[in-house]
Amino acid sequence: MIDKSDKGGIQVISRAASILRVLKENQSGMSLGKIAERVDLPRSTVQRITRALAKEKLVISDANGGGLRLGPELSALAGAAQYSIVEHCRLLLTELTQKTGETTDLAVMRGIGMVFLDQVPGVYRLTTVSQVGEVFPLTSTANGKACLARLTTDEAIKLTKNEWDRNGVQRSLEDFLTELEDVRKQGLAYDLDEHSAGVSAIGFSFTDWVGDLHAISIPVPSTRFPRQRETIENALLETASNIHQTFR
């Protein structure tokens, strides 16, 4: 049986978590009023909770007057969680490489890009290699598209336009949104010589225990892609089914 004090503590934790999630979605900073509106709580309650979070450096005031932002302590916690997800997925990456012979990657969506966390090299002489910590775009990579497909349409459009504007990309937004819808239906995203000439990739995304979007992808030299495509698709779909059960 839970007494009233326990219930109050649980409620505070739940409310604090809601506030942190809202700030995560708005990394440029938010005012107390905007936060209160998003989490449907009185401004005074939000102020009290964020004051406590600020003492623990979980939130900070934006130096440019943009309101409250996630604090540096969360980066340290995220770093610890990152190692856990890498350890958890390492066996899955290894199994995928054994099944396909190809390099397998794990990446996490961080703001406006995909950050590589881990990689298991393939067995072929000609393979694709990326450095852990390297950042890749969202709209021209299999892992990026897979993650965009898990967002709301408005969120996906915002990130897509941001990336295209920064890089001077001229593409049909309507066609790209149709592609993301195909990703949602099929469960797999494709990069067919889009990010790097001569390299194609297939990937899927998943949400971990703390709500972060990750993707597992298999990049392949495009000369080998047609004969490996079906094998890779089957292996990835099987892994996706298993990993979604884990993080349900």
C-alpha positions in Angstrom: 0.0 0.0 0.0 1.3 3.5 -1.0 0.8 6.2 1.6 0.1 9.8 0.7 3.7 11.0 1.0 4.8 8.3 -1.4 2.1 9.3 -3.9 3.2 12.9 -3.7 6.8 12.0 -4.3 5.8 9.9 -7.3 3.7 12.8 -8.7 6.5 15.3 -8.4 8.9 12.9 -10.2 6.3 12.4 -13.0 5.8 16.1 -13.4 9.6 16.8 -13.4 10.0 14.1 -16.1 7.2 15.8 -18.2 9.0 19.1 -17.9 12.4 17.6 -19.0 10.8 15.9 -22.0 9.2 19.2 -23.1 12.6 21.0 -22.8 14.2 18.2 -24.8 11.8 18.9 -27.6 12.6 22.6 -27.5 16.3 22.8 -27.2 16.4 26.6 -27.9 14.8 27.2 -24.5 11.3 27.9 -23.1 9.7 30.3 -20.7 7.9 29.1 -17.5 4.6 30.1 -19.1 5.2 28.0 -22.2 6.3 25.0 -20.2 3.3 25.3 -17.9 1.1 25.4 -21.0 2.7 22.3 -22.6 2.6 20.2 -19.4 -0.8 21.5 -18.3 0.3 22.6 -14.8 0.1 25.9 -12.9 3.0 28.3 -13.5 3.8 28.3 -9.8 4.1 24.5 -9.8 6.4 24.6 -12.8 8.5 27.3 -11.2 8.9 25.3 -8.0 9.9 22.1 -9.8 12.3 23.8 -12.3 13.9 25.6 -9.3 14.7 22.2 -7.8 15.9 20.8 -11.1 18.2 23.9 -11.5 19.8 23.2 -8.2 20.8 19.8 -9.5 21.9 21.3 -12.8 19.3 19.4 -14.7 18.0 22.6 -16.2 19.7 26.0 -16.7 18.7 29.5 -17.7 19.6 30.3 -21.3 22.4 32.9 -21.4 20.7 34.7 -24.3 17.4 35.1 -22.5 15.7 32.2 -24.2 14.2 30.8 -21.0 15.0 27.4 -19.5 17.0 24.7 -21.2 18.3 21.2 -20.3 21.3 21.4 -18.1 24.8 19.9 -18.2 24.1 17.2 -15.7 21.8 15.6 -18.1 24.7 15.2 -20.6 26.6 13.2 -18.0 23.5 11.0 -17.3 23.0 10.6 -21.1 26.6 9.6 -21.4 26.1 6.8 -18.9 22.9 5.7 -20.7 24.8 5.7 -24.0 27.2 3.1 -22.7 24.3 0.9 -21.6 22.6 1.1 -25.1 25.9 0.3 -26.8 26.4 -2.7 -24.6 22.9 -3.8 -25.0 23.0 -3.6 -28.8 26.5 -4.9 -29.4 25.4 -8.5 -29.6 22.6 -7.5 -32.0 25.1 -5.7 -34.3 27.4 -8.7 -34.2 24.6 -11.1 -35.1 23.6 -8.8 -38.0 27.2 -8.7 -39.3 27.4 -12.5 -39.0 24.1 -13.0 -40.9 24.9 -10.5 -43.7 28.7 -10.2 -43.8 28.3 -6.4 -43.8 29.2 -3.6 -41.5 26.5 -2.8 -38.9 26.1 0.6 -37.2 24.3 2.0 -34.2 23.4 5.7 -34.1 21.4 8.0 -31.9 19.4 11.1 -33.0 20.8 14.2 -31.3 19.2 17.4 -32.2 19.8 18.0 -35.9 21.9 14.9 -36.7 22.6 11.3 -36.2 25.6 10.5 -34.0 27.4 7.2 -34.5 27.8 5.2 -31.2 29.1 1.8 -32.3 30.0 -0.2 -35.3 30.8 -3.9 -36.1 33.0 -4.1 -39.3 32.0 -6.5 -42.1 34.0 -9.4 -43.4 34.4 -8.2 -47.0 37.6 -6.6 -48.2 35.5 -3.6 -49.5 33.5 -2.3 -46.6 32.2 1.1 -45.4 33.6 2.5 -42.1 32.5 5.5 -40.0 34.1 6.8 -36.9 32.3 6.6 -33.6 31.1 10.1 -32.7 30.8 11.2 -36.3 27.6 13.1 -37.1 25.6 12.4 -40.1 22.6 14.2 -41.7 18.9 13.2 -41.2 17.4 13.4 -44.7 20.0 11.6 -46.8 20.9 8.7 -44.6 19.0 5.5 -43.8 19.3 5.9 -40.1 18.2 9.5 -40.2 15.2 8.8 -42.3 14.2 5.9 -40.0 14.3 8.3 -37.0 12.4 11.1 -38.9 9.7 8.6 -39.7 9.0 8.2 -36.0 8.4 11.9 -35.4 5.2 13.7 -36.0 4.8 15.2 -39.4 5.3 18.8 -38.1 8.5 17.8 -36.3 9.8 15.9 -39.3 9.1 18.9 -41.6 10.8 21.3 -39.2 14.0 19.3 -39.0 13.9 18.6 -42.8 13.6 22.2 -43.8 16.3 23.2 -41.3 18.7 20.7 -42.8 17.8 21.6 -46.4 18.1 25.3 -45.7 21.5 25.0 -44.1 22.9 22.9 -47.0 21.1 24.6 -49.9 19.2 21.4 -50.8 16.4 21.7 -53.4 14.0 18.8 -53.1 10.3 18.2 -53.1 9.0 18.1 -49.5 5.9 16.3 -50.6 7.9 13.5 -52.2 10.1 13.3 -49.1 7.1 13.1 -46.7 5.7 10.3 -48.9 9.0 8.5 -48.5 8.8 8.8 -44.7 5.3 7.4 -44.8 6.7 4.4 -46.8 9.3 4.0 -44.0 6.5 3.9 -41.4 4.6 1.2 -43.3 7.6 -1.0 -44.3 9.7 -0.5 -41.1 12.9 0.1 -43.1 14.5 3.2 -44.5 16.8 3.4 -47.5 19.8 5.5 -48.6 20.5 4.7 -52.3 23.7 6.6 -53.1 22.3 9.7 -51.5 24.7 10.6 -48.7 27.9 9.2 -50.2 28.4 8.2 -53.8 29.0 4.5 -54.1 27.4 3.7 -50.8 23.8 2.5 -50.1 22.3 1.6 -46.8 19.2 0.2 -45.1 18.1 0.9 -41.5 15.4 0.9 -38.9 14.8 3.0 -35.8 13.6 2.3 -32.2 13.0 4.2 -29.0 15.0 3.2 -25.9 14.1 3.2 -22.3 14.5 6.9 -21.8 12.8 7.9 -25.0 15.8 8.6 -27.2 15.6 7.7 -30.9 18.2 5.2 -32.1 18.8 3.5 -35.4 20.6 0.4 -36.6 21.7 0.4 -40.2 23.8 -1.6 -42.6 25.8 0.4 -45.2 27.0 -1.5 -48.3 29.1 -0.6 -51.3 26.5 0.1 -54.0 28.1 -2.4 -56.4 27.2 -5.2 -53.9 23.9 -3.8 -52.8 21.5 -5.5 -55.3 22.6 -9.0 -54.5 22.7 -8.3 -50.7 19.5 -6.3 -50.4 17.0 -9.1 -49.6 19.4 -10.7 -47.1 19.9 -7.4 -45.3 16.2 -6.5 -45.3 15.2 -9.9 -43.8 18.0 -9.7 -41.2 17.1 -6.1 -40.2 13.3 -6.8 -40.0 14.0 -9.8 -37.7 16.3 -7.7 -35.4 13.8 -4.8 -35.4 11.0 -7.2 -34.2 13.2 -8.4 -31.4 14.4 -5.0 -30.3 10.9 -3.5 -30.3 9.9 -6.3 -27.9 12.7 -5.4 -25.6 11.9 -1.6 -25.4 8.1 -1.9 -25.3 
